[in-house]
Amino acid sequence: MTSSLSPLTDEQRRSLIDAAASARKNAYAPYSNFTVGAAILGDSGTVYSGCNVESASYGATICGERTAAVKAISEGERRFRAVAIVTGNAAMPCGICRQFLYEFGPEMWVITADPQGRSSFEGPLKDLLPYGFGPADLVEVEHGEAAD
């Protein structure tokens, strides 16, 4: 599924997919053999890439999307415009990644693609995580009711 409402130029779109595909080559996935590369375009215009890194302690595994986001955050980026995710089958991001990315840009444009650049989804993150939980949802609660 693709949308013609993309906020990206064709060059930005291609560049993000290429960066994600390149990052995927560095994935460490000896257990699942499911390699993921991601590239995030920050509001600053900088692209941050990442790959999945598995661990024998499965809970310590980190997805490519979160690796890219953590790299961006550690460099001071706080808002994301777009993310491209490349897997062997153009899979969607997992629920944890959707929630994590929502924190930094519910309107960010998401592209899921295979290594040849064929997209299975292009659209805003909020379409992949309707009713997402974000910073605005953290209101003080007193005795079960929102504070004034």
URVEN-V932522 format. One record per residue. N is the residue number from 1. RES is the residue in three letters. PHI is phi in whole degrees, 0 to 359 (* if undefined). OMEGA is omega in whole degrees, 0 to 359 (999 if undefined). Layout:
BEGIN
n res phi omega
N RES PHI OMEGA
N RES PHI OMEGA
END
This chain:
BEGIN
n res phi omega
1 MET * 176
2 THR 232 181
3 SER 234 178
4 SER 275 182
5 LEU 268 184
6 SER 303 176
7 PRO 277 183
8 LEU 261 170
9 THR 284 177
10 ASP 301 180
11 GLU 294 177
12 GLN 297 180
13 ARG 300 181
14 ARG 298 180
15 SER 297 178
16 LEU 294 179
17 ILE 297 179
18 ASP 297 180
19 ALA 294 178
20 ALA 293 179
21 ALA 297 178
22 SER 293 179
23 ALA 298 181
24 ARG 302 181
25 LYS 296 180
26 ASN 264 182
27 ALA 301 176
28 TYR 246 186
29 ALA 225 183
30 PRO 289 184
31 TYR 263 182
32 SER 265 188
33 ASN 58 179
34 PHE 253 185
35 THR 267 183
36 VAL 229 172
37 GLY 235 179
38 ALA 221 175
39 ALA 221 182
40 ILE 247 174
41 LEU 262 178
42 GLY 280 177
43 ASP 302 180
44 SER 289 185
45 GLY 97 180
46 THR 279 177
47 VAL 255 179
48 TYR 241 181
49 SER 243 179
50 GLY 198 178
51 CYS 226 176
52 ASN 282 179
53 VAL 228 181
54 GLU 272 179
55 SER 221 176
56 ALA 299 170
57 SER 270 193
58 TYR 310 180
59 GLY 295 180
60 ALA 273 179
61 THR 295 176
62 ILE 233 181
63 CYS 283 179
64 GLY 299 181
65 GLU 297 180
66 ARG 287 175
67 THR 300 179
68 ALA 298 181
69 ALA 295 180
70 VAL 295 176
71 LYS 299 180
72 ALA 297 182
73 ILE 297 181
74 SER 293 177
75 GLU 263 175
76 GLY 99 180
77 GLU 285 181
78 ARG 233 179
79 ARG 230 181
80 PHE 246 179
81 ARG 270 185
82 ALA 201 174
83 VAL 219 172
84 ALA 247 181
85 ILE 235 180
86 VAL 243 174
87 THR 228 180
88 GLY 300 183
89 ASN 233 178
90 ALA 58 182
91 ALA 292 177
92 MET 283 175
93 PRO 292 180
94 CYS 291 181
95 GLY 298 179
96 ILE 298 180
97 CYS 294 178
98 ARG 301 180
99 GLN 295 181
100 PHE 299 181
101 LEU 293 180
102 TYR 304 179
103 GLU 305 189
104 PHE 249 178
105 GLY 162 180
106 PRO 300 179
107 GLU 268 184
108 MET 302 180
109 TRP 277 181
110 VAL 248 175
111 ILE 237 172
112 THR 251 185
113 ALA 216 173
114 ASP 266 183
115 PRO 299 178
116 GLN 272 178
117 GLY 88 178
118 ARG 282 185
119 SER 267 174
120 SER 257 178
121 PHE 206 169
122 GLU 217 180
123 GLY 175 181
124 PRO 288 179
125 LEU 305 182
126 LYS 299 175
127 ASP 285 178
128 LEU 271 180
129 LEU 221 179
130 PRO 296 180
131 TYR 61 179
132 GLY 298 180
133 PHE 263 181
134 GLY 225 183
135 PRO 306 181
136 ALA 294 181
137 ASP 278 181
138 LEU 270 177
139 VAL 249 179
140 GLU 294 181
141 VAL 239 179
142 GLU 236 177
143 HIS 54 175
144 GLY 83 179
145 GLU 232 178
146 ALA 293 179
147 ALA 285 178
148 ASP 284 999
END
